[in-house]
Amino acid sequence: MKTAFYRSLDRTINIFGLRGGWVRIYLIALGCSTVLALFIGIFAGTSMGFAFFIIMLIGLFFLCLVLQTKLPDRQLPKARVQPRMRQAVIRRETLSRILLDPPQELKIKE
């Protein structure tokens, strides 16, 4: 039996070097900088707002590229939960020390 296998469905999206979830983070940050550029454009002038937007467009892109090398796309969901997990693991380790008997080497000999 022959089955068609589409390898491209397993790949993450790649736009100018940004992969997967980093594209979403970049677009969210770009949206925030657009709103900021509009406020700057209203108060300081159109050219200042446009210059701010262009600088943020390029700066955020390179920032996302640098951060992507430190934290790959597949580890982004884990990175969001990691600070909370560390506390849970420490708590369970402490409870296990309280409730369980210590190993024989650590018991005080009488």
C-alpha positions as CSV (number, residue, x, y, z in Angstrom):
1,M,0.0,0.0,0.0
2,K,1.4,3.4,-0.9
3,T,0.6,6.5,1.2
4,A,1.3,10.1,0.3
5,F,3.5,11.8,2.8
6,Y,3.7,15.6,2.8
7,R,7.0,16.5,4.6
8,S,6.3,20.3,4.3
9,L,3.4,19.9,6.9
10,D,6.0,19.0,9.6
11,R,8.1,22.1,9.0
12,T,7.5,25.3,10.9
13,I,6.9,28.5,9.1
14,N,10.1,30.4,8.1
15,I,9.9,34.1,7.1
16,F,13.2,35.8,6.5
17,G,15.0,33.6,9.1
18,L,12.3,33.9,11.8
19,R,10.8,30.5,12.5
20,G,7.5,29.4,14.0
21,G,6.5,31.1,17.2
22,W,9.1,33.8,16.7
23,V,7.2,35.2,13.8
24,R,4.2,35.7,16.1
25,I,6.3,37.3,18.8
26,Y,7.8,39.6,16.1
27,L,4.4,40.6,14.8
28,I,3.0,41.3,18.2
29,A,6.0,43.5,19.1
30,L,5.7,45.2,15.7
31,G,2.1,46.0,16.4
32,C,3.0,47.5,19.7
33,S,5.7,49.6,18.1
34,T,3.2,50.8,15.4
35,V,0.9,52.1,18.1
36,L,3.8,53.8,19.8
37,A,4.9,55.3,16.5
38,L,1.4,56.6,15.9
39,F,1.5,58.4,19.3
40,I,5.0,59.8,18.6
41,G,3.8,60.9,15.1
42,I,0.8,62.7,16.7
43,F,2.9,64.5,19.3
44,A,6.3,65.0,17.7
45,G,5.6,65.0,14.0
46,T,5.0,62.5,11.2
47,S,8.6,62.1,10.3
48,M,9.6,61.3,13.9
49,G,6.9,58.6,14.1
50,F,7.9,57.1,10.8
51,A,11.6,57.1,11.7
52,F,10.7,55.4,15.0
53,F,8.6,52.8,13.2
54,I,11.5,52.0,10.8
55,I,14.0,51.8,13.5
56,M,11.8,49.4,15.6
57,L,11.0,47.3,12.5
58,I,14.7,46.6,11.9
59,G,15.7,46.5,15.6
60,L,13.0,44.1,16.6
61,F,13.7,41.8,13.7
62,F,17.4,41.5,14.7
63,L,16.5,41.1,18.3
64,C,14.2,38.2,17.5
65,L,16.9,36.6,15.4
66,V,19.4,36.8,18.2
67,L,16.9,35.5,20.8
68,Q,15.9,32.7,18.4
69,T,19.5,31.4,18.4
70,K,19.4,31.2,22.3
71,L,15.9,29.7,22.5
72,P,14.6,27.7,19.5
73,D,11.0,27.7,18.4
74,R,10.2,24.3,19.8
75,Q,11.2,25.4,23.3
76,L,9.1,28.5,23.4
77,P,6.0,26.8,25.1
78,K,8.4,25.2,27.7
79,A,10.0,28.6,28.4
80,R,6.7,30.1,29.4
81,V,6.0,27.4,32.0
82,Q,9.6,26.9,33.2
83,P,9.6,29.5,36.1
84,R,6.4,28.0,37.6
85,M,7.7,24.4,37.2
86,R,10.9,25.1,39.1
87,Q,8.9,26.2,42.2
88,A,6.7,23.1,41.9
89,V,9.7,20.8,41.7
90,I,11.4,22.3,44.7
91,R,8.2,22.1,46.7
92,R,7.7,18.4,45.9
93,E,11.3,17.7,46.7
94,T,10.9,19.4,50.1
95,L,7.7,17.5,50.9
96,S,9.3,14.2,49.9
97,R,12.1,14.9,52.4
98,I,9.6,15.6,55.2
99,L,7.4,12.6,54.5
100,L,9.8,9.9,53.5
101,D,12.5,8.2,55.6
102,P,16.0,9.5,54.9
103,P,18.5,7.0,53.4
104,Q,20.4,4.8,55.8
105,E,23.6,6.8,55.4
106,L,22.0,9.9,56.7
107,K,20.3,8.5,59.7
108,I,21.8,9.4,63.1
109,K,23.2,6.3,64.7
110,E,22.4,6.0,68.4
